[in-house]
Amino acid sequence: MNPERLHPRHHVDIAPEALVAALRRCVGASPEAAARFEARLDAEGRWVLGLSVRSLLDALLTALRWPPESEVIVSGYTIPDVGRIFAAHGLTVVAVDCDPATLAPSRADVEAKATAKTRMLMVAQLFGAEVALEPFIALARDRGWIFVNDDAQGLTGRARLDAQPAADVSFFSFGSIKTATALGGGLGRFREPSLAARVRAVMSAWPRQPTARYARKVMTFLGLVVPRDPRRYELLAEALEARGRSLDATIMGVTRGFPAETPGALLQALRHRACDALAATVEAQLAAFDAARLARRREAGERLRAQLMPHATVLGHAMPARTHWLIAVSVPEPDGLVKHLRAQGFDAARGTSSLAPLDPALVQLGALHRGVVFLPGYPEIPTEDRDAMAAATAAYCQHPPAPKPSP
């Protein structure tokens, strides 16, 4: 590692003062903050606040009560918990391959995989970019399916929340590494208020998230936000190494929301309502959304994309309205690239995101995922440093070291 500095792999998008405010809410949040927030978003009752997007999906499936072996068609590149939640409800997941350039399935592939048992089509919008959803919404409407817009990674302020009114359901996340994070929380927008009411009724039977648990998470992230300066982050990495602990495992352990190993344990963790402190923090983060930083992030990401594309495949490089929540590249020697960049002071990583192909048989997604590396490309990194990282990545991809012979 560079002895002077190590640029963190991700910029936790919450200010220290906002974390302090969240901690104060843990001892003084207004009761029923979630219900009042939902009403302020839409007086007709289309919005539901959940502990997470996964919690909202679980509640939606509980409310729908489809017969076992009903089928759901899903973008094949998503978090594995999505497949586990569907399976826990007895549903068959039909994963559709996605084009690495757009990270979207084709309508023709969706139609080819549809059967008489299909009940839902869920398309994910990844890395803060936008998929052209209209053809999929029209197909779902024509076939009588529910269309779910999985926009968990796409928050760009209040306007994004209302961008797809024709979708039956849209999901948005305020999870730990998301834009404008509240360290948890998910919003669901339902085209029909009656479906929102059914989902809300399911969740009303769940226990409330313990406020003390949320407070502990806030305090943990105060410890992460303080050392996000590259020199302090390098000291954190060295301290972990001295204790025999992995930086990757530590960061992923802190930022991953629900590390439950079995479907039963996962559902038990998901089935909580957001505490009032979390609800109030989600509302505060949305109200204080930093559009200027988003514009800087988009500009920084586009500069990197242009520098990298001749040499590495930037996932989603052809998606419209890219905002570069994460910058992912697929390269022939991903582990070597991570080591190469860390030696130069950039905490590139294989495991920044838990995204993975839902079906190992998916050809395009399998190929790109095997080589994926996430690069720290956020605007807080000085331009000259981002340019140096791009040049180092391009040089490595053009002339990767020869693999070591097997012993």
N, C-alpha and C positions, 0 to 999 in steps of 0.2 A: 504494500500500500504506500501511497505517497505520504512521506512523513509530515508534510505540512498541512494537508487538508484532504477530506473525503466528502465530495458532494453527496448528500443523502439521496436515496433512490426515489423518494417521493416527498413532496411538500404538503404537510398536513394543513389543509385549507381552513384553519381556524386560528384567529389571533389569540395570544395569551390572555388578553383582557376578556375575550369572549369565553374562554375556558373558566376564568375566575367567576364570571357572571353565571355560568352554568353551575359551578360549584355552589354559589350562593343560593341558586334556585332549589338546590337539594335540601335546604333547610327552610325555604320560604316560598315555594311555588304555589300559585293559586290553584285551589281544587278545581277539577274538571277542566284543566287547561286544554286538553285534547278536543273536547266537544266544542268549546268556544272557538278554537282555531279552525276546526272543520266548518263551522257556521260562517266564520269570516271569509273563508275561501269561496264559499258558494252557499247561498241561502236555500237552494233547492235540495241540498243534502247529497250531492254527488261525490263528496270527498270523504275518505276514511284514513285516519292516521293509525299506523301500526307500529309495533316494536321494530319491524324490519319489512322489507319487501317479501322475504320468505314467509313471514308471519301472515302477511296479507294474502299471498298465494294459497297457503294452507287454509285460511279462513274462507277464501273464495271457493275452493274445492269442497270444503265441508258444507257450504251453503248450497252448492249445485247438486250434490249427492247423485252423481252419475253412476250408472251400474258398473260393476267391475268389468274390466277388459275393454271399456271404452278407450278410444285412442285420442292422443293429443299430439299434434305435429309441432315440433319445436326447432328453432334455429339450433344447429348442432354444436355451436361454440358458446358455451355458457358455464355457469358454475355447477359442479356435480350435485349440489344440494337440490337444484331444480328437479333433476331426475329422481332423486330420493323422495322428494315430497310427492310427486306424481305417483310413484310406485307405492308409497304408503297409503294412498287412497285407492289402490287397486287398478290404477290406470296404466295403459300401455303407452310408453313414450316412443314416438317415431321421430328420430332425429334426421334433419335434412342438412346435407353438405352446404357449405357457404364458399363463395368466391373470396379468396384472400384480398382481392383489390377492394371489395365493397363490404366484406364480412356479412353479406346478405345471401339468403337462398334465392333460387330462381322460382318464379311462379310455376314454371313447367315441372320442376322437381316436386314442389308441394302437391300439385295436382296428381302427379304420378304415384305419390305415396298415400293419397287419400283413399279411404274405404268407407263403407256404410257405417262403420263404428266411429268415425272421426267426429269429435265434439268441439275441438278447440284448435286454433292456430295461434302460436305465440312466437313473435319475431323480436329478437334482441337488437338493440341499437348500442354499439360498443364504442368505447374510447372517446365518448363525447361527440361523436359524429352522428349524422342522420342517414337513415335508410329511407328510400322512397317507399312508403308504406301503402300508398293508395291501391296498387294492384292487389296486395294481400288482403286489405280491408274489403275490397270489392268481391274477391273470391270467397272470403268468409261469409259475407252477407248473402251471396248467391247460394252458398251451400247450407246456410243455416247454422254455421259454427259461431262460437264466441271468438272474437279476435282480441288478443292481449298484446298490447304494445309494451314490451319490456324495455323501458327507458331508464333503468336503474343507474346507468352511468352517464346520463345525458343532461343533467341539470344545467341550464344556462340562465336561470332567473325565472321570474314568475311567468314570462311569456311562454316558456317551454312547457309549463304545466298545462296550458290550454291549447297546445299546438296541434293535437290530434283529436278533435272532438268526436270524430266518427268512430274511433276505436271503442269497442265495448268496455275495455279496461285499459288503463295506462298506469304503470308503476314507476315511481321515482324513489331514489335512495339517498339518505343522509348518513350513510355508514362511514366507518372510520377514515377511509382514504378517499372518499368521494368529494366532489366539489361542494363547497359550503357545508362541510360536515358538521353534524351535531353529535357525532360519536354514536350514532344509532338513529333509528326512525326510518319509516318508509311512508310514502303517500300513495294512495290508490285513487284514481279518478274513474268513476263509473258512468257510462252514458245514461243508464237508467237508474234514477234515484232508488227505485225499489230493490235493485240488486245491491246497491250500497247499503241499504237498510238491513238486508239479509246478512251481509258480511258483518256489519256492525253488531247485529244480534248474536252471531256466533262468538265474536270476540268479547261480548259483554259477560259471557260465562267464564272467561279466562281470568286468572289472578293478575293483579297489577305487578309490573316489574318492580322489584324492591328498589327504592330510591337509593339506599346505601350501595347497592351494586353499581348503579349508574354513577354515583359519586366516586367510587373507587376507579372506575374507568376514566373519568375526567381527570383525576389526580395522576393516573398513569400517563395520560397524554400530556399533561403539563410537563412531565419529565421528558417526554419525547420532543415537544415543541421547543423547549429551551435549548437542547443541543443540536437543533437543525442547522446552526451555523457550521460550515464545513470543518473548521478546526475542532470544535467541540464534538462533532459527530465522529471525527477520527479518534478522539480520545475515548469516546464510548465504545467504538469498535475495538480499540486496543485493550480496553478494560475487559470486555467480554472475551476476547481471545486469551487474555492472561488467566481467566477463570475456566478456560476450556469450553466456552460456550460459543455457539455459532451465531453470527450476526443475522444470517438469513432466518434461522429458526426463531430467534428472539423477536425480530420484527414481525414475522408472520404470525407468531403466537399472540402478539399484542393486538395486531390489526384485524385478525380474522374473527368474525363475529360469533360464529357458532361452531366450535370445533368438535361437536358431538360425533362419535364414531358409528353409531347405529341409527337407523331410521326412527326407532322408538325414542332414543335419547334426543335426537334432533327435534322431533315434534314437541317433546316435553320442554325443551329450551325455547322453542318458537312461540309456544302458546301462552304468551303473556301480553297484557296491554302495556303500552308505553306509560311510564310514570309521568306525573305532571311536570317534573323538571325537564325531562327529555322533550315532552311536547312543547313546552315554552321555548326551549333552545332551538328546536326545529323552526318554530315561527320566527324567532329572532334572527337566525341565520338566513332565512329566506328574505326577511325584510331588509337585512343589511347586505344583500348580495352585491359583490364587488364586480361590476360589469367591466371596469377598467382593467382589472387584473385578468379577467377572462380574455379581453382583447389582446393583452400582452402575451398570454399563454398561447392563443391562436397564432399570433405572429411568430413567436419562438418556435412553435411546433412546425409551422409551414417552412421556416428557414431550414430546420433540421431535415424535414422531409425532402426538400430539394437537394440538400447536400448528400443524403444517404441513398436516395433511390437508384442511382446508377450502379450501386454496389451491394445493397442489401434490400430485401423486400420489406417495405414498411406496411404493416397490416392495416387495411382500410384506406390505403393511399388515394383511392378514387371515390371515396364517400363524399357526398356534398356537405358543405357547412361543417368542416372538421374543426373541433376545438381542442383536440389533443389532451384529453384528461390523462391518458397514458400514451406513451410512445413505445410501440412494440415493433421489433424487427425480427425477421426470420433469416438465420444465417446457417451456413454449413457446419460450423464448429462453435456452437453456442457457449459451451463451458469454457473453451479457450478464450472467447471474446470477453466473457465476464471477468476472467482472471486478468486479461490484458488491460481492460479499462480500469479495474480496481487498482492495479499497480500505478495507474496514472491519476488516481484521485477521483474516480467516478464510480459510484456504487451501483453499477449495472447489476441486474439480478434476473434469475430464471423465474423466481416465485413471487414477484410483486403482486400478481393477481392469481386468483384460484381458477381462472377460466381454463377449460379443457374441453376436448371433443366429447360429447355425450356417448358417442358410439365409435369404438376404435376402427370400425370398418369405413368411416368417412374418409375418402381419399384425399381431398384437398386440405381439409382441416388437420388430418393426421400429419401430413407432410409439413405444413407450416408450424404446427405446434411443437414438433420434435426439435425445431431449431429456434424457438422464440426466446428473445432476450428483451427485457424492458429497460429502457434508457432514461436516465434523469434529464428531462428536457424542459423543465418548468422555467418561467421567466426570471425567477430569483437567482438563477445561475447566470453570472456575467456572460455577455455575448461571446467574448473571446474564449471563455472556457467551453461554452457549448460548441463553438466552432472547432476547438481543439479535439473535443470528444468525437465530433462528426468525422474529422480527418483521421483520427486514430481508428475509428470503426471502419471507415472506407479502406484504409491501408491494410487492416487486418483481413478484411473480406477479400481484398485483391490478392494478398500474399499470406494466407494462413500458414502457420508453422506445420511442418510435416508431422503426422501422428507418430508417436513413439512406438517402436516395435514391441509386440507382445513378448513377455518373458518366456 
